[in-house]
Amino acid sequence: MRTIAENLKSLSIFATAIVLSVFVADTSLVCADDPTFAPVKAELVRPRDGLGNVLAKLREGKPVRIGYLGGSITAASGWRVKTREWFAKEFPQSDVSEIHAAIGGTGSDLGVFRVERDALRHKPDLLFVEFAVNDGGAAPEQIWKAMEGIVRQTWAANPRTDICFVYTYRTGYENDLRKGFCPRAASAMEMLADHYGIPSINFAKQIVELEAAGKLAFQSDEPTGNGVIQFSKDGVHPLDAGHEIYAEIVADAIQQISKTSEPIDHETKLEKPFVKDHLQAAKMVPIAQKMLSPEWKQLADDDTLSKRFGNRMGTLWEATEPGSKLTFRFRGSSAKLYDLLGPDGGQLIITVDGKQMPKVVPRFDSYCTYHRIATVQVAGGLDPNQVHTVTVEVDSEQPDRQTVAFRLKDPEVELKSPKYQGTNVRVGQILVLGDIVP
């Protein structure tokens, strides 16, 4: 039987924990029904439930596929390539291959819709998820919904797939890290990782420590000299030396995580969600020809845009004539189009359940000196139990191109060139929170 003194000691410890949780998120106490955001203490490595499944396969010499889901930092031929090479060298008896599932300039809000197509269908044994920089401006609630959707889709597809969150650096993140805390996006991800037992590696923490020690410059246009590492030119995208540091951190972290990792079936973790409105139901559905009016055409595989974007977007459909329509029905709460922005982009008239949106939506912005992947919300905040009809029509007017003028050498001439003319719309997939209905 416990003594009175022991009971008083336990109560004192419990009260102290409650007080501390006001200032720092004790993520093990977060309620799945109503998580409250708070900064999380920064640690270089949090092993949590480890990476026992993939490590067991590596040790047994079985083939292993490693997925990398993220933004431009992961899309670069840097830490992604270097870590796969490290795994192959560390476990030479295992055939280690890579699933490249990173797209520059995108965050977890797109990642949750594309994770199945870009990563899960290739059956990864380990999935690295890197969105701490591109999610930097997102609210914690948005991050939780998307990141939890990625986690739950992954384990619903294969509960033996291990997941690891990684947190990269950008200028400004040092402000929180020097105080001992993760920046907001990484803190939100840490709270989710703690709920699901997902290991995490904080690249940014070590970058800030190296800078504080005078061994690294966050941002420099020229080599620094004196043995100081030039991490990046823009404060975000690492140069090779920066990627090498990231890869070394992963290698050291895997060695640490491996000490306590045992194979585990993650399926039981899905019983209790972290947030009620997570996006596990998010999916990417190809555009079908029957959804399109006759003016649309399928871009050939050898078309320049197909060659550049087809790997990510699948079949691309193009409409150049005003009045061209895309119509689809879905049961769910929201839908987006996975499309292209570009210098010849048009604008959209969107109608949902017979109600036309008051403003047209341009598929052109101030960055459009080139084509790039984007998404456009076409329906949101709807009754998830009802079937909704969406019609997207190409407007007769092209967007105002003046927003890009400051990027051009001679805007008065260039904006009149064929490059910046047209009402062109190019779409590859529907991103739906729900299901497409015939």
C-alpha positions in Angstrom: 0.0 0.0 0.0 1.3 3.5 -0.9 2.1 5.8 2.0 0.6 9.3 2.5 4.0 10.8 1.6 4.1 8.8 -1.7 0.6 10.0 -2.6 1.4 13.6 -1.8 4.6 13.3 -3.9 2.6 11.9 -6.9 0.0 14.7 -6.6 2.8 17.3 -6.6 4.4 15.8 -9.7 1.0 15.8 -11.4 0.3 19.4 -10.5 3.7 20.5 -11.8 3.1 18.7 -15.1 -0.2 20.6 -15.5 1.5 23.9 -14.9 4.3 23.2 -17.4 1.8 22.1 -20.0 0.5 25.7 -20.1 3.9 26.8 -21.5 5.1 23.8 -23.5 2.9 21.3 -25.3 3.1 17.9 -23.4 1.8 16.1 -26.5 1.1 12.9 -24.7 -1.7 14.7 -22.8 -3.4 16.2 -25.9 -7.0 15.2 -26.3 -7.9 13.8 -29.7 -11.2 15.7 -29.6 -9.9 19.1 -29.0 -6.1 19.6 -29.4 -4.8 23.0 -28.3 -1.6 24.2 -29.9 1.4 25.2 -27.9 5.1 25.4 -28.8 7.0 22.1 -28.5 10.5 21.8 -27.2 13.0 21.2 -30.0 14.9 17.9 -30.0 17.3 16.8 -32.8 15.8 13.3 -32.8 12.6 11.9 -31.3 12.6 8.1 -31.8 9.1 7.5 -30.5 7.9 4.1 -31.8 10.9 3.9 -34.1 11.3 2.5 -37.6 11.3 -1.2 -36.7 9.6 -2.5 -39.8 11.9 -1.0 -42.4 15.0 -1.7 -40.3 14.1 -5.3 -40.0 13.8 -5.7 -43.8 17.1 -3.9 -44.3 18.9 -6.2 -41.8 17.3 -9.2 -43.5 18.6 -8.1 -46.9 15.1 -7.7 -48.3 14.3 -5.1 -51.0 13.3 -1.8 -49.5 11.6 1.2 -51.1 12.0 4.7 -49.4 9.4 7.4 -50.2 10.2 11.1 -50.0 7.1 13.3 -49.8 7.8 17.0 -49.6 8.5 20.3 -51.3 11.5 21.8 -53.3 14.1 21.0 -50.6 13.3 17.4 -51.0 12.8 17.6 -54.8 16.3 18.8 -55.2 19.0 16.3 -55.9 20.3 16.6 -52.3 19.4 15.0 -49.0 16.9 12.7 -50.7 19.6 11.2 -53.0 22.3 11.2 -50.3 20.2 9.4 -47.7 19.1 6.7 -50.2 22.8 6.2 -51.0 23.6 6.0 -47.3 20.9 3.3 -46.7 22.3 1.4 -49.7 25.9 1.6 -48.4 24.9 0.8 -44.8 22.8 -2.2 -45.8 24.6 -3.5 -49.0 22.7 -6.8 -48.9 19.4 -4.9 -49.4 18.2 -3.5 -52.7 17.3 0.1 -51.7 15.2 2.1 -54.1 13.7 5.5 -54.0 10.2 6.9 -54.5 10.5 10.6 -55.5 7.3 12.2 -54.4 8.4 15.8 -53.9 7.0 18.9 -55.7 8.5 22.4 -55.2 6.4 25.1 -53.8 3.7 22.7 -52.3 2.7 21.9 -48.8 0.8 19.2 -46.9 -2.5 20.6 -48.1 -1.7 19.3 -51.6 0.4 16.4 -50.3 -2.6 14.8 -48.6 -4.4 14.6 -51.9 -1.5 13.3 -53.9 0.2 10.9 -51.4 -1.6 7.9 -52.8 -0.7 8.6 -56.5 2.8 9.8 -55.9 3.9 7.6 -53.1 1.6 4.9 -51.7 0.8 3.1 -54.9 4.5 2.4 -55.2 4.4 0.6 -51.8 7.0 2.4 -49.7 8.5 0.6 -46.6 9.5 4.0 -45.2 8.0 7.4 -46.0 9.8 10.6 -45.1 7.5 13.6 -44.9 9.0 17.1 -45.3 6.6 20.1 -45.2 7.8 22.2 -42.2 9.0 25.0 -44.5 6.1 25.1 -47.0 3.6 24.8 -44.2 5.2 27.7 -42.4 2.4 30.1 -43.0 -0.4 27.6 -42.3 -2.5 27.5 -39.1 -1.8 24.5 -36.8 -5.4 23.3 -37.4 -4.8 23.2 -41.2 -1.5 21.3 -40.7 -3.1 18.8 -38.4 -5.9 18.0 -40.8 -3.6 17.5 -43.8 -0.7 15.8 -42.1 -3.0 13.4 -40.2 -4.6 12.6 -43.5 -1.2 11.6 -44.9 -0.5 9.4 -41.9 -3.9 7.7 -41.9 -3.9 7.1 -45.7 -0.4 5.6 -45.4 -1.3 3.1 -42.6 -4.7 2.3 -44.1 -2.8 1.3 -47.3 -0.2 -0.7 -45.4 0.1 -0.6 -41.5 3.7 -1.9 -41.8 4.9 1.2 -43.6 7.1 3.3 -41.3 6.8 7.1 -41.3 9.4 9.7 -40.3 8.7 13.5 -40.1 11.7 15.8 -41.0 11.9 19.5 -40.3 14.1 21.5 -42.6 15.3 25.1 -42.1 14.5 28.5 -43.5 15.6 31.9 -42.3 13.4 33.1 -39.4 13.1 29.7 -37.9 16.2 30.4 -35.8 14.1 32.8 -33.6 12.1 30.0 -32.0 14.9 27.5 -32.1 17.3 29.7 -30.2 14.7 29.8 -27.4 14.6 26.0 -27.4 11.3 25.5 -29.3 10.3 24.3 -32.7 8.8 26.8 -35.1 5.0 26.8 -35.3 4.7 24.3 -38.2 7.1 21.8 -36.8 5.5 22.2 -33.3 2.1 21.3 -34.8 3.7 18.3 -36.6 5.4 17.2 -33.4 2.1 17.2 -31.5 0.6 14.9 -34.2 3.8 12.8 -34.3 3.6 12.2 -30.6 0.0 11.1 -30.8 0.8 8.5 -33.5 4.3 7.6 -32.2 6.0 8.8 -35.4 9.7 9.4 -35.2 11.0 12.9 -36.2 14.3 14.5 -37.1 14.8 18.2 -36.7 17.4 19.3 -39.3 16.7 23.0 -38.5 17.9 22.6 -34.9 21.4 21.5 -35.9 21.6 24.2 -38.6 20.9 26.9 -36.0 23.4 25.4 -33.6 26.1 25.3 -36.2 25.5 29.0 -37.1 25.6 29.9 -33.4 29.0 28.2 -33.1 30.3 30.2 -36.0 30.6 27.2 -38.3 27.8 28.0 -40.7 26.3 31.0 -42.5 22.5 30.7 -43.1 22.6 32.8 -46.3 25.5 34.0 -48.5 25.8 34.8 -52.2 29.5 33.9 -52.1 31.6 31.1 -50.5 32.2 32.2 -46.9 35.8 31.0 -46.5 37.6 30.4 -43.1 36.0 27.0 -42.9 32.5 28.4 -42.4 29.9 26.4 -44.3 27.8 28.3 -46.9 24.4 26.7 -46.2 22.4 28.5 -48.9 22.1 31.5 -51.1 18.5 32.2 -50.3 18.1 31.1 -46.7 15.9 28.2 -47.7 17.3 25.9 -50.3 20.5 24.3 -49.2 23.6 24.1 -51.3 25.3 20.8 -51.6 27.1 21.3 -48.3 23.8 22.0 -46.6 22.2 18.9 -48.1 25.3 16.9 -46.9 24.6 18.1 -43.3 20.9 17.0 -43.6 22.0 13.6 -44.9 24.5 13.2 -42.0 21.8 14.1 -39.5 19.5 11.4 -41.0 22.3 8.8 -40.8 23.1 9.6 -37.2 19.4 9.7 -36.4 18.7 6.3 -37.9 21.6 4.8 -35.9 20.0 6.3 -32.7 16.4 5.3 -33.6 17.5 1.7 -34.5 18.6 1.1 -30.9 15.0 1.0 -29.7 13.1 0.0 -32.8 11.1 -3.1 -33.1 8.7 -4.2 -35.9 5.2 -2.9 -35.2 1.7 -3.0 -36.8 0.5 0.6 -36.9 -3.1 -0.3 -37.6 -4.3 0.0 -34.0 -3.1 3.6 -33.9 -5.9 4.5 -36.3 -8.5 3.8 -33.7 -8.2 7.2 -32.1 -7.7 10.2 -34.4 -5.9 13.4 -33.4 -8.5 15.8 -34.9 -12.0 15.0 -35.9 -11.9 16.6 -39.3 -8.7 15.0 -40.6 -8.4 14.5 -44.4 -8.0 10.8 -44.7 -10.8 10.9 -47.2 -8.8 13.2 -49.5 -8.2 11.7 -52.9 -7.1 12.5 -56.4 -9.4 11.5 -59.3 -8.4 11.7 -63.0 -10.5 13.9 -65.3 -12.7 11.7 -67.5 -13.5 12.8 -71.1 -17.2 12.4 -70.3 -16.9 15.3 -67.9 -15.7 17.6 -70.7 -17.4 19.5 -73.4 -16.2 18.7 -77.0 -13.8 21.7 -77.2 -11.3 20.1 -74.7 -8.4 18.1 -76.1 -6.1 15.7 -74.5 -2.4 16.8 -74.7 -0.2 14.2 -76.4 2.5 12.5 -74.4 5.2 14.3 -76.4 3.6 17.7 -75.8 6.0 20.0 -73.9 3.7 20.5 -70.9 2.9 16.8 -70.8 6.5 15.9 -70.6 7.1 18.4 -67.9 4.1 17.7 -65.7 2.5 14.5 -66.8 4.5 12.4 -64.3 2.8 14.3 -61.5 -0.6 15.2 -63.0 -1.3 12.3 -65.2 -3.3 13.0 -68.4 -3.5 16.7 -69.1 -6.6 18.2 -70.8 -6.5 21.6 -72.4 -9.3 24.1 -73.3 -8.5 27.2 -75.3 -11.9 28.3 -76.4 -14.2 30.5 -74.2 -17.3 28.5 -73.2 -15.5 25.2 -72.8 -16.9 23.4 -69.8 -15.9 20.8 -67.2 -18.7 19.3 -65.2 -18.6 16.7 -62.4 -20.7 15.5 -59.5 -19.4 14.5 -56.1 -20.6 13.5 -52.7 -18.4 15.4 -50.1 -17.6 18.7 -48.6 -15.0 20.2 -51.0 -13.3 19.9 -54.4 -10.3 21.5 -56.1 -8.8 21.2 -59.6 -5.1 20.1 -60.0 -4.2 22.4 -62.8 -1.5 24.6 -64.4 -0.9 28.3 -64.0 1.0 29.9 -66.9 1.6 33.1 -69.0 -1.2 32.2 -71.4 -3.6 31.1 -68.7 -7.3 32.0 -68.8 -9.9 32.5 -66.1 -12.7 30.4 -64.8 -16.4 30.8 -64.2 -17.4 28.4 -61.4 -20.9 27.2 -60.7 -21.8 25.0 -57.7 -25.3 23.4 -57.4 -26.6 26.0 -59.8 -25.2 29.0 -58.0 -22.5 30.9 -59.9 -19.5 32.3 -57.9 -19.5 36.2 -58.0 -16.0 36.5 -59.4 -14.0 34.8 -62.1 -10.9 32.9 -61.0 -7.7 33.7 -62.9 -5.2 30.9 -63.8 -2.4 33.5 -63.9 -0.5 35.3 -61.2 2.5 37.5 -60.7 4.9 34.6 -61.0 3.6 33.5 -64.4 6.6 33.9 -66.6 6.5 30.1 -66.8 4.0 27.2 -66.3 3.8 25.6 -62.9 1.5 23.2 -61.0 -1.3 24.7 -58.9 -4.7 24.0 -57.4 -7.9 26.0 -57.6 -10.8 25.6 -55.1 -14.0 25.1 -57.0 -16.3 24.0 -54.1 -16.0 24.1 -50.3 -17.9 24.1 -47.1 -20.6 21.9 -48.5 -22.8 19.2 -46.8 -20.6 16.1 -47.0 -23.6 13.8 -47.2 -25.1 15.5 -50.3 -24.3 15.1 -54.0 -23.1 18.4 -55.5 -22.7 19.4 -59.1 -19.7 21.6 -60.2 -19.4 23.3 -63.6 -16.2 25.1 -64.5 -16.3 27.3 -67.7 -13.6 29.1 -69.5 -14.3 32.8 -69.5 -14.2 34.9 -72.7 -11.7 37.4 -71.2 -8.1 36.8 -70.3 -6.7 37.8 -66.9 -5.0 41.2 -66.4 -1.3 40.4 -67.2 0.0 43.6 -65.6 0.7 41.7 -62.3 3.7 40.1 -63.9 5.1 43.2 -65.6 7.7 43.9 -62.9 9.4 40.7 -63.8 9.9 41.6 -67.4 12.7 43.6 -69.1 10.3 45.4 -71.5 6.7 44.7 -70.2 5.0 47.0 -72.8 6.4 44.8 -75.6 6.5 41.4 -73.9 3.0 41.4 -72.7 1.8 41.9 -76.2 3.7 38.8 -77.4 1.9 35.5 -78.1 3.4 34.1 -74.9 1.1 36.2 -72.8 -2.0 35.8 -75.0 -4.9 33.3 -74.5 -7.6 32.0 -72.4 -6.0 28.6 -71.9 -6.9 26.2 -69.1 -5.1 22.9 -68.4 -6.3 20.4 -65.9 -5.1 17.0 -64.8 -7.0 15.8 -61.8 -9.9 16.5 -59.4 -8.9 16.8 -55.7 -11.9 15.8 -53.8 -12.8 15.4 -50.1 -15.4 12.7 -50.7 -16.2 10.7 -53.8 -16.9 11.4 -57.4 -20.4 10.3 -58.4 -21.3 9.3 -62.0 
